[in-house]
Amino acid sequence: MRLAGNGLVLREWERGDLAAMVEVFDDPDVAYWTPLVTPFDLDAAEAYLDRAHSDNGRVHLAITTDGERPLGEVMLSQEAAFVGYVVGAASRGQGLAARAVRLMTEYAHNVAGLPRVILEIEPDNAASNGVARRSGYQLTDLPLNVVTDKGREVRLRTWEHLAELG
């Protein structure tokens, strides 16, 4: 699968991307804000790639600007109508996350047929809250979703994007 637009090419992860996955995912901010394992080494990358290629109802795509070098990831869980994303530390501040989320959201609505897509973000995660806003998501009034991740209680706000009717 490949999606192109917004100055990006989103493509499936490949075996040759394992070192790039480590570079993107083995980061203290990624470890703190996401459920990805830490440390994220080559073994973790290989296990992640295997899960990403399994038929688990999720679409995991590397974020690239050239169709080659991965700078991050955007993921869609079709069952939960949920989008998640990570941008590597070296590539932050370029609007990659918002552009990738917009592209994946278009796919979710127009190809996967999902009328509502959500993001779940901690209130203190200013960068991700900004991505949600720039991607056209609206904060809902749903109660916080409280989960435990890596021994830490995580409180998540729900943002939603609704398909345009018509």
C-alpha positions in Angstrom: 0.0 0.0 0.0 1.2 3.5 -0.8 -0.5 6.9 -0.3 0.9 10.1 -1.7 -0.1 13.7 -1.0 0.6 16.7 1.1 4.3 16.4 0.1 4.6 12.9 1.5 4.7 9.3 0.4 3.4 6.9 3.0 4.5 3.3 2.3 4.6 0.0 3.9 7.6 -0.8 6.1 10.2 -3.1 4.6 12.9 -5.4 6.0 15.5 -3.0 4.9 13.9 -0.3 7.2 14.8 -2.0 10.5 17.7 0.4 11.3 15.5 3.4 10.4 12.8 2.0 12.7 15.2 1.9 15.6 16.3 5.5 14.7 12.7 6.7 14.7 11.2 4.7 17.6 14.2 4.4 20.1 13.7 7.9 21.6 12.8 9.0 25.1 9.8 11.1 23.9 8.4 8.1 21.9 8.9 5.9 24.9 7.0 8.3 27.1 4.1 9.2 24.9 3.5 5.9 23.1 3.0 2.2 24.0 6.0 1.2 22.0 8.5 -1.0 23.8 11.7 0.6 25.1 14.5 0.3 24.4 13.5 -0.1 20.8 16.4 -2.1 19.3 16.8 -4.3 16.1 15.0 -7.2 17.8 12.1 -4.9 18.7 12.0 -3.5 15.2 11.9 -7.0 13.7 9.0 -8.0 16.0 7.2 -4.8 15.2 7.6 -5.3 11.5 6.2 -8.8 11.7 3.2 -7.5 13.6 2.8 -4.7 11.1 2.7 -7.1 8.2 0.2 -9.5 9.9 -3.5 -9.3 9.1 -4.4 -7.5 12.4 -6.8 -4.9 10.9 -4.1 -2.2 11.1 -2.3 -0.3 8.4 1.3 0.7 9.4 2.9 3.1 6.9 6.4 4.7 7.0 6.2 8.5 6.6 8.6 9.6 3.9 9.0 12.6 1.7 10.7 10.7 -1.1 9.2 7.2 -0.9 12.5 5.9 0.5 13.9 7.1 3.9 11.4 6.6 6.8 11.0 9.7 9.0 8.2 8.4 11.1 5.1 6.2 11.0 1.3 6.7 10.7 -1.0 3.9 11.7 -4.7 3.2 11.2 -6.6 0.7 13.3 -9.6 0.1 11.1 -11.5 -1.8 13.8 -11.1 1.0 16.4 -11.2 3.8 13.7 -8.0 5.1 15.4 -5.0 6.9 14.0 -1.6 6.9 15.7 1.6 8.5 14.6 5.3 9.0 15.5 7.9 11.3 13.9 11.6 10.7 14.6 13.4 13.3 16.6 15.5 14.4 13.7 12.5 15.2 11.6 10.2 17.0 14.0 9.1 20.6 13.4 8.4 20.1 9.7 4.7 19.4 9.8 5.2 15.8 8.9 2.8 14.4 11.5 -0.1 16.7 10.6 0.3 16.0 6.9 0.6 12.3 7.5 -2.5 12.2 9.8 -4.5 14.2 7.2 -3.5 11.8 4.5 -4.3 8.7 6.6 -7.6 10.3 7.7 -8.6 10.8 4.0 -7.8 7.2 3.4 -9.8 6.1 6.4 -12.9 8.0 5.3 -12.7 7.6 1.5 -11.2 4.1 1.1 -11.8 2.3 4.4 -15.3 3.8 4.7 -14.9 5.0 8.3 -17.4 7.8 9.1 -15.5 8.8 12.2 -11.8 8.6 13.0 -10.3 9.3 16.4 -7.0 10.3 18.0 -6.3 9.7 21.7 -3.9 12.2 23.2 -2.7 13.0 26.7 -3.7 16.6 27.7 -0.1 17.5 28.5 1.2 16.4 25.0 1.3 19.8 23.5 2.9 18.7 20.2 0.3 16.0 19.6 -2.6 18.3 20.5 -1.3 20.7 17.9 -1.1 17.9 15.3 -4.7 17.1 16.1 -5.8 20.7 15.5 -3.8 21.2 12.4 -5.2 17.9 11.0 -8.7 19.1 11.3 -9.7 17.0 14.4 -12.1 18.4 17.0 -11.8 17.7 20.7 -14.8 15.7 22.0 -16.5 16.0 25.4 -16.1 12.3 26.1 -14.6 11.3 29.5 -10.9 10.7 29.6 -9.8 7.2 28.7 -7.6 6.0 31.5 -5.1 3.2 30.7 -1.9 1.9 32.3 1.2 1.8 30.1 4.6 0.8 31.2 3.5 1.2 34.8 2.2 4.8 34.3 -1.4 5.8 34.4 -2.2 7.5 31.1 -5.2 9.7 30.7 -6.2 10.2 27.1 -8.5 12.8 25.5 -10.5 11.8 22.4 -10.3 13.9 19.3 -12.5 13.1 16.3 -12.7 13.7 12.6 -16.0 13.2 10.9 -16.4 12.3 7.2 -18.0 15.1 5.2 -21.6 14.2 4.3 -22.8 14.7 0.8 
